[in-house]
Amino acid sequence: MFPFIVRRFVHLIPTFLGATLLAFVISQLVPGDYFTQLALQPNIRPETLARMRAQYGLDQHWTVQYIRWMGSIFQGDLGVSFASNQEVTDVISRPIKNSMGLVAMSIVMLWLVAIPAGVYSAVRQYSVGDQVVSAFSYFGLAIPNFFFAQVIVLMLFVLRGFTRDAFGYNEVLLPVAGMTSSGWLQMGFWEKRYDIFLHMLIPAFVVATAGMAGFTRVLRGQMLEYLESDFIRTARAKGLGDRTVTYKHALRPAIIPFIAGIGGILPALIGGAGLVEVVMSWPGITPTFLFAIQRQDIYVVLGLLVVSSLLLMVGNLLSDLLLAVVDPRIRYN
């Protein structure tokens, strides 16, 4: 296993270089730069703009800029934001943490809901419960995340109108925007964490919905295939209980394709969280990314792309290692 891990780390280097080169070339295809907008302001002299372009190396050929940028990356420096004049790592670190927290909760919701639902739907095929799970799955697959988020917000306000008229309770059940409540600075440590948790519930659930639906449907099909297999009939003939047969002998091979797909879950959920973050004013990666593109703050854009590429590569490596742990037929030596 150790030689395999070393080889995979070595293989990550050309993949990372190719991804960063492609991102840098695409960024150069955009006409103009951050200072082009400043040139429209009459109080800024052309000599000043030329000096600032030279300071950031924008007056050099793009290959020179790329080599300098990559040299900085290997030293842990992603560059400087043109808009805020801060280190890119300082600009993107908090949005990345916010998005990662949102995605982590979404993954927990995804697995906690999808695995029991998929197993239940397969074991009780064509029952009323199976039909209900299937209906919710199709609903989750069909509705876009950003629209579902708006529907939930609307439902919460409708519920507030009902509780106000019926019980005089005039509060929204859960926060519907942002990451913190008013008076957050005066809260204690655990009150702040609980407040963020409440704000995270709706966007995390919305992000997880599409994944839950697809995961449940595919796991149901996998389970049905294995439950009809010869080795399952042999296990039943030996007198093993239904719970052992289902969760130990059928679920274990059925879940292997999902473990193989873990590498894509993290980037996919981050991508799926994008519009939800915008709709629900969650200060994550996508709002920062869109703002940086609008301002042509190129090193912030490239910094976020570098982090996304690393997440994808680490996720793929993690899925390969988990496959070897779960499936004893797989050996890498």
Backbone torsions as a table, in degrees:
resi	resn	phi	psi	omega
1	MET	NA	-41.2	-177.4
2	PHE	-61.7	-45.2	176.4
3	PRO	-59.6	-35.2	178.3
4	PHE	-63.7	-43.2	-179.7
5	ILE	-63.2	-40.4	179.4
6	VAL	-63.4	-43.9	179.5
7	ARG	-62.0	-40.7	-179.5
8	ARG	-65.2	-37.6	177.2
9	PHE	-65.4	-38.0	178.3
10	VAL	-66.0	-39.8	179.9
11	HIS	-68.0	-21.7	-180.0
12	LEU	-67.9	-25.7	-174.6
13	ILE	-64.2	-54.4	178.6
14	PRO	-64.1	-32.9	177.2
15	THR	-62.8	-43.6	179.8
16	PHE	-65.7	-42.2	179.3
17	LEU	-63.4	-42.2	178.7
18	GLY	-63.4	-42.1	-178.9
19	ALA	-65.7	-43.5	-179.7
20	THR	-68.0	-37.5	178.7
21	LEU	-64.1	-43.7	179.2
22	LEU	-62.3	-43.9	179.4
23	ALA	-63.0	-39.7	-179.0
24	PHE	-68.5	-41.1	179.5
25	VAL	-62.9	-43.4	179.0
26	ILE	-62.5	-39.2	179.4
27	SER	-63.9	-28.9	-179.8
28	GLN	-77.3	-17.0	-179.8
29	LEU	-75.9	-16.6	178.6
30	VAL	-73.4	126.9	-179.2
31	PRO	-67.4	140.6	177.8
32	GLY	77.8	-178.0	176.2
33	ASP	-148.4	-170.3	-177.5
34	TYR	-59.2	-36.2	-175.7
35	PHE	-79.6	-14.1	174.9
36	THR	-62.6	-37.9	177.5
37	GLN	-67.0	-37.8	179.9
38	LEU	-66.7	-26.8	-179.7
39	ALA	-64.7	-19.9	179.9
40	LEU	-77.4	-13.1	179.9
41	GLN	-86.9	122.9	-174.0
42	PRO	-68.0	-18.4	-177.6
43	ASN	-85.7	1.6	178.6
44	ILE	-109.2	123.5	-176.3
45	ARG	-77.9	146.1	177.4
46	PRO	-58.4	-32.9	179.3
47	GLU	-64.9	-36.1	178.6
48	THR	-64.8	-44.2	179.4
49	LEU	-64.0	-40.7	178.9
50	ALA	-63.1	-39.2	179.5
51	ARG	-67.0	-37.9	179.3
52	MET	-69.6	-38.3	176.6
53	ARG	-61.8	-41.4	179.0
54	ALA	-66.6	-35.2	179.8
55	GLN	-62.5	-40.0	-179.6
56	TYR	-91.8	1.8	178.0
57	GLY	77.4	13.6	-177.5
58	LEU	-75.8	-10.0	178.8
59	ASP	-86.7	-0.6	-178.9
60	GLN	-99.3	167.2	179.2
61	HIS	-62.5	150.8	-174.1
62	TRP	-63.5	-29.2	178.1
63	THR	-65.2	-39.5	177.4
64	VAL	-65.7	-41.9	178.3
65	GLN	-61.0	-41.2	-178.2
66	TYR	-65.7	-44.4	-179.4
67	ILE	-62.7	-42.4	178.3
68	ARG	-64.1	-39.8	179.9
69	TRP	-65.1	-44.1	179.6
70	MET	-65.0	-38.0	176.3
71	GLY	-60.5	-38.7	177.9
72	SER	-67.9	-39.0	-179.1
73	ILE	-60.6	-44.9	-178.7
74	PHE	-67.8	-13.0	173.2
75	GLN	-98.4	7.5	178.3
76	GLY	83.2	16.1	-177.9
77	ASP	-115.6	117.0	-179.4
78	LEU	-91.6	6.0	178.8
79	GLY	103.6	-169.8	-176.7
80	VAL	-121.8	137.6	177.0
81	SER	-73.4	128.0	177.6
82	PHE	-66.0	-39.8	-172.4
83	ALA	-71.2	-40.8	-175.1
84	SER	-108.2	-8.7	-177.4
85	ASN	56.6	33.9	176.2
86	GLN	-114.4	164.0	173.7
87	GLU	-62.6	139.1	-179.2
88	VAL	-60.2	-37.5	179.9
89	THR	-60.2	-35.7	177.8
90	ASP	-71.1	-34.5	-177.7
91	VAL	-71.1	-40.2	-171.8
92	ILE	-97.6	-9.6	-174.4
93	SER	-64.5	-45.8	-178.4
94	ARG	-67.6	-45.4	175.7
95	PRO	-59.0	-36.9	178.4
96	ILE	-64.8	-43.6	177.6
97	LYS	-60.7	-42.1	-179.9
98	ASN	-63.2	-44.6	179.9
99	SER	-67.9	-39.2	179.9
100	MET	-64.9	-37.8	176.0
101	GLY	-63.2	-42.4	178.4
102	LEU	-63.5	-44.3	-178.9
103	VAL	-68.8	-37.1	179.0
104	ALA	-61.3	-44.8	178.1
105	MET	-66.0	-35.3	178.0
106	SER	-63.9	-41.5	179.9
107	ILE	-64.2	-41.3	178.0
108	VAL	-60.9	-46.7	178.1
109	MET	-60.9	-41.8	-177.8
110	LEU	-58.8	-50.5	-176.2
111	TRP	-73.9	-37.0	-179.3
112	LEU	-65.3	-33.2	-178.0
113	VAL	-92.4	-44.3	-169.3
114	ALA	-71.7	-40.6	-177.0
115	ILE	-65.8	-51.8	177.0
116	PRO	-60.8	-38.7	-179.2
117	ALA	-65.9	-41.3	179.6
118	GLY	-66.3	-42.4	179.1
119	VAL	-66.0	-45.9	179.9
120	TYR	-59.5	-43.5	-177.7
121	SER	-65.4	-34.7	-179.3
122	ALA	-76.3	-42.6	-177.8
123	VAL	-67.1	-35.1	179.9
124	ARG	-110.8	56.6	-177.0
125	GLN	-59.6	134.5	178.1
126	TYR	67.6	9.7	174.9
127	SER	-79.3	174.7	178.0
128	VAL	-61.8	-41.5	178.5
129	GLY	-61.3	-40.6	177.6
130	ASP	-61.7	-41.3	-179.9
131	GLN	-65.9	-38.4	178.6
132	VAL	-65.0	-45.6	178.8
133	VAL	-61.1	-42.0	179.6
134	SER	-62.6	-41.0	-179.5
135	ALA	-63.3	-44.8	177.9
136	PHE	-65.2	-34.2	179.2
137	SER	-64.9	-46.5	179.1
138	TYR	-63.9	-36.3	178.2
139	PHE	-63.9	-44.5	179.9
140	GLY	-65.4	-34.5	179.1
141	LEU	-73.3	-31.4	-172.2
142	ALA	-83.8	-34.8	-171.5
143	ILE	-88.0	131.1	177.6
144	PRO	-67.1	148.7	-177.2
145	ASN	-59.4	-47.2	-175.6
146	PHE	-64.6	-34.0	178.5
147	PHE	-72.3	-39.8	178.8
148	PHE	-62.2	-37.8	177.7
149	ALA	-61.7	-42.1	178.8
150	GLN	-66.1	-37.6	178.4
151	VAL	-62.5	-44.5	-179.9
152	ILE	-63.3	-42.1	178.3
153	VAL	-61.3	-43.7	178.5
154	LEU	-61.3	-42.6	180.0
155	MET	-63.2	-37.8	179.2
156	LEU	-65.3	-38.0	178.9
157	PHE	-72.8	-34.3	174.3
158	VAL	-63.4	-41.8	178.2
159	LEU	-63.7	-37.9	178.4
160	ARG	-64.7	-38.2	177.1
161	GLY	-62.3	-38.0	179.5
162	PHE	-68.3	-48.1	-178.3
163	THR	-66.0	-31.2	178.2
164	ARG	-67.7	-42.3	-178.7
165	ASP	-73.5	-36.4	-174.0
166	ALA	-86.5	-39.9	-172.2
167	PHE	-123.9	-2.2	-177.7
168	GLY	74.0	14.4	179.1
169	TYR	-92.0	113.3	-170.4
170	ASN	-110.5	35.5	179.4
171	GLU	-115.2	146.7	173.5
172	VAL	-74.6	137.3	-173.0
173	LEU	-59.2	-42.2	179.6
174	LEU	-134.1	150.7	175.9
175	PRO	-60.7	141.2	-174.2
176	VAL	-113.9	-0.2	-179.8
177	ALA	-156.9	153.4	176.0
178	GLY	76.7	-171.3	-176.4
179	MET	-120.5	-17.7	-178.4
180	THR	-139.6	161.0	178.2
181	SER	-94.8	167.9	174.1
182	SER	-66.2	144.0	-176.3
183	GLY	80.2	17.8	-176.8
184	TRP	-64.0	-35.4	-177.3
185	LEU	-66.3	-25.5	-179.3
186	GLN	-87.0	-4.3	-177.9
187	MET	-78.5	158.0	173.7
188	GLY	-77.9	178.5	-175.1
189	PHE	-59.8	-52.7	-176.5
190	TRP	-72.8	-29.8	175.7
191	GLU	-63.7	-38.1	177.6
192	LYS	-64.5	-43.2	179.9
193	ARG	-64.5	-41.3	179.8
194	TYR	-66.2	-37.6	178.7
195	ASP	-64.6	-43.4	177.4
196	ILE	-64.1	-40.0	179.0
197	PHE	-58.8	-43.9	179.5
198	LEU	-64.0	-41.3	179.2
199	HIS	-67.4	-24.5	-175.8
200	MET	-83.7	-20.2	-170.7
201	LEU	-58.9	-51.2	-175.2
202	ILE	-68.0	-51.3	179.6
203	PRO	-61.7	-36.4	179.0
204	ALA	-65.6	-40.7	178.9
205	PHE	-64.7	-42.4	179.7
206	VAL	-63.4	-43.7	179.9
207	VAL	-63.0	-37.4	-177.2
208	ALA	-77.2	-16.6	-171.2
209	THR	-60.6	-50.2	-178.1
210	ALA	-63.3	-39.5	178.3
211	GLY	-65.8	-39.1	177.2
212	MET	-58.5	-45.3	-175.7
213	ALA	-62.8	-51.4	-178.9
214	GLY	-65.8	-42.5	179.9
215	PHE	-59.4	-46.0	-178.0
216	THR	-61.9	-44.6	-177.7
217	ARG	-64.9	-44.2	-178.5
218	VAL	-69.0	-41.2	179.2
219	LEU	-64.3	-37.2	176.4
220	ARG	-59.9	-46.4	179.3
221	GLY	-64.1	-41.2	178.3
222	GLN	-63.2	-44.3	-179.3
223	MET	-63.7	-42.1	179.5
224	LEU	-61.2	-39.1	179.9
225	GLU	-65.3	-44.6	-177.8
226	TYR	-73.6	-32.7	179.8
227	LEU	-65.9	-19.9	177.6
228	GLU	-95.5	5.0	-175.4
229	SER	-78.2	161.7	-178.9
230	ASP	-65.1	-38.9	-176.1
231	PHE	-69.0	-25.3	174.9
232	ILE	-72.2	-41.1	177.0
233	ARG	-63.0	-37.6	177.4
234	THR	-64.2	-41.4	179.1
235	ALA	-63.6	-40.8	177.7
236	ARG	-66.6	-38.1	-179.2
237	ALA	-64.7	-27.5	177.8
238	LYS	-77.7	-3.9	177.0
239	GLY	93.4	12.0	178.1
240	LEU	-68.5	146.4	-179.1
241	GLY	-71.9	162.1	-178.8
242	ASP	-60.6	-40.1	-178.7
243	ARG	-63.5	-42.6	179.2
244	THR	-65.5	-43.8	-179.4
245	VAL	-63.2	-42.4	-175.8
246	THR	-70.7	-52.2	-170.1
247	TYR	-87.4	-25.3	-178.2
248	LYS	-97.3	-42.8	-173.3
249	HIS	-97.6	-29.5	-177.9
250	ALA	-98.7	-43.5	-176.2
251	LEU	-67.8	-36.2	-175.1
252	ARG	-61.2	-50.5	176.4
253	PRO	-71.9	-28.9	-177.4
254	ALA	-67.6	-26.7	-174.5
255	ILE	-90.6	-6.0	-177.8
256	ILE	-58.3	-44.8	179.6
257	PRO	-59.3	-29.5	179.9
258	PHE	-73.8	-35.1	176.2
259	ILE	-65.6	-38.4	177.1
260	ALA	-63.8	-25.9	-178.6
261	GLY	-91.8	3.6	-179.5
262	ILE	-59.7	-32.6	-179.4
263	GLY	-58.6	-30.3	-179.3
264	GLY	-94.3	-10.2	-176.3
265	ILE	-65.9	-46.5	-174.2
266	LEU	-63.2	-53.3	177.2
267	PRO	-62.3	-36.4	-178.7
268	ALA	-66.3	-41.4	179.6
269	LEU	-68.8	-36.4	176.8
270	ILE	-63.8	-41.0	176.5
271	GLY	-65.1	-40.6	178.5
272	GLY	-68.0	-26.9	178.8
273	ALA	-75.3	-13.3	-172.5
274	GLY	-55.1	-62.8	-177.2
275	LEU	-68.2	-31.0	176.7
276	VAL	-63.3	-40.0	177.5
277	GLU	-61.7	-38.7	179.7
278	VAL	-68.9	-46.8	-177.0
279	VAL	-63.3	-40.4	-174.5
280	MET	-101.8	16.9	174.9
281	SER	53.5	39.2	177.4
282	TRP	-86.0	123.3	-174.8
283	PRO	-76.1	69.4	-176.9
284	GLY	-108.1	-155.7	-174.7
285	ILE	-67.6	-47.0	-172.7
286	THR	-62.7	-47.8	176.3
287	PRO	-58.4	-39.4	177.4
288	THR	-64.9	-41.4	179.9
289	PHE	-63.3	-46.7	-179.6
290	LEU	-64.4	-40.2	179.4
291	PHE	-65.0	-39.7	179.6
292	ALA	-67.1	-38.7	177.6
293	ILE	-64.5	-42.9	-180.0
294	GLN	-60.2	-37.7	-179.3
295	ARG	-89.0	-2.6	-174.3
296	GLN	55.3	38.7	175.7
297	ASP	-83.6	81.2	-161.3
298	ILE	-65.5	-36.4	-177.1
299	TYR	-72.6	-26.6	172.9
300	VAL	-68.7	-42.7	177.7
301	VAL	-60.3	-48.2	-178.9
302	LEU	-66.1	-35.9	177.5
303	GLY	-61.0	-42.6	178.3
304	LEU	-67.6	-36.4	177.0
305	LEU	-66.6	-37.1	177.2
306	VAL	-62.2	-45.0	-179.8
307	VAL	-63.7	-41.6	179.0
308	SER	-62.9	-41.3	178.5
309	SER	-62.6	-42.7	178.9
310	LEU	-63.5	-39.6	178.2
311	LEU	-61.2	-42.2	179.8
312	LEU	-63.6	-44.0	-177.5
313	MET	-69.3	-42.5	178.4
314	VAL	-65.0	-37.9	178.5
315	GLY	-63.1	-42.1	178.2
316	ASN	-64.5	-41.7	178.3
317	LEU	-62.9	-42.4	179.8
318	LEU	-62.5	-40.7	-179.7
319	SER	-65.3	-38.1	178.2
320	ASP	-63.8	-42.1	-179.7
321	LEU	-67.4	-40.6	178.9
322	LEU	-66.1	-34.2	177.4
323	LEU	-61.0	-42.3	179.9
324	ALA	-65.4	-31.5	179.4
325	VAL	-74.1	-42.4	-174.6
326	VAL	-78.9	-41.7	-175.7
327	ASP	-104.9	106.5	-177.7
328	PRO	-67.3	-12.8	178.3
329	ARG	-72.6	-19.7	-176.6
330	ILE	-91.5	120.6	174.4
331	ARG	-132.7	141.7	-175.0
332	TYR	-107.8	10.9	179.9
333	ASN	-105.4	NA	NA
